[in-house]
Amino acid sequence: MLLIDRYIIKLCLRAFAFFTLVFLGLMLLQTTLKLFDEIVQQGHSVNLVSGLLFLSIPTLLTRSIPLAAFAASVIVAHRLNNDSEFTVFSSSGISAWRILRAFFYFGFIAFILMLLLTTYFKPMANKEIAERKHSIANSIGPQLLQEGEFQHPTSGVTTFVGDTNLQGELLNISIFDNRDPSLTHIYTAKTAQLIKDEQQLIVVLNDGLIQSFKPSQNSIAITKFSELNFDLSVKFTTDFINLPAVDHLPTMLLITTPDIASKLSKAPKASVVENLHERINTAILSLVVSLVGFSMLYIAGFSRFGSSRYIALAIFTLIVLKLVEGSTVGITNSRLYYWPLLYSSSVLGILIVFASLFVSLNYQAFLSRNR
């Protein structure tokens, strides 16, 4: 590695570290607010939120690293262009392909980081998150039934417990269930007990009423009961277990035995294969966008319009690549042998890099001939 490579890589790594921290910080803030809404308001501790937040870092890094790599390459190329360093390189006989090698080294570092995250750390973290959310689901009922407070465990459901006695019974409990707009239920009971095991959380309502209201008929039905079992684990906890199981499986399992992975995750084999290649392509795309950022800004050195338009063009190119990446997921998720389409975004990015440098070099040669 020559001095020019170390110089450019050093600039890129500094910018890359800065943008990674910025993007990661913004995503952590958004995730923190979401977790507080989901967990802390249900009565769980802040320590649980911090644990889930820490486990979400690998997933957030897989989103922030490609953006940071792209932004770093654009900023460094913009600086080299404004300081006329591209012109100095060209006058010294250093071609654009030679400069591209330095950005390739930087992109390869981002690729290795992403590959470790997508193939090892992210699946492991997703599995741990799912286990913790399952634990939350099993314990969320007692947390929701706090005396003297209205609780909103999910959209359309409200619970209220008036008091508790020394025997641990819930007194004057009300449950309002409006998740089905066509039929609203209000459960009220004088006393209730919680029965919990590893699989279910049942609240046994004693001496109460069920008020059922049908807006379409503008009618209400009242049913008295002496005892009624209300399954909180079914009604309240389904929103907390929402991660696809295939995201939790180790990458080596997806590579060596996709059939077993399909059975474990209860997902079609096409989805398993798609998930495997998506992990790899996400890492490759981090390398590609680094090269795209440089190639777009290299053209600006031979343009009268400055760098602003080419920065906007680079951002537009990134958006196109992400759209292509997202559009292929729906196709490959249901078709087993369509997985090569997942790499279309990376292939398109590489073609854009070569096309951009070809245009800039030919434009530079055209200017030299006219002089």
Secondary structure, DSSP 4 states (H G I P E B T S, - for coil): --HHHHHHHHHHHHHHHHHHHHHHHHHHHHHHHHHHHHTGGGT--HHHHHHHHHHTHHHHHHHHHHHHHHHHHHHHHHHHHHTTHHHHHHHTT--HHHHHHHHHHHHHHHHHHHHHIIIIIHHHHHHHHHHHHHHHHHHHHHHH--BT-EEEEETTEEEEEEEE-TT--EEEEEEEE-SSTT-EEEEEEEEEEEEE-SS-EEEEEEEEEEEEEETTTTEEEEEEEEEEEEEHHHHHSGGG--S-GGGGS-HHHHHH-HHHHHHHHT--HHHHHHHHHHHHHHHHHHHHHHHHHHHHHHHHTT-TT-SHHHHHHHHHHHHHHHHHHHHHHHHHTT-GGGGGGGGHHHHHHHHHHHHHHHHHHHHHHHHHHH-
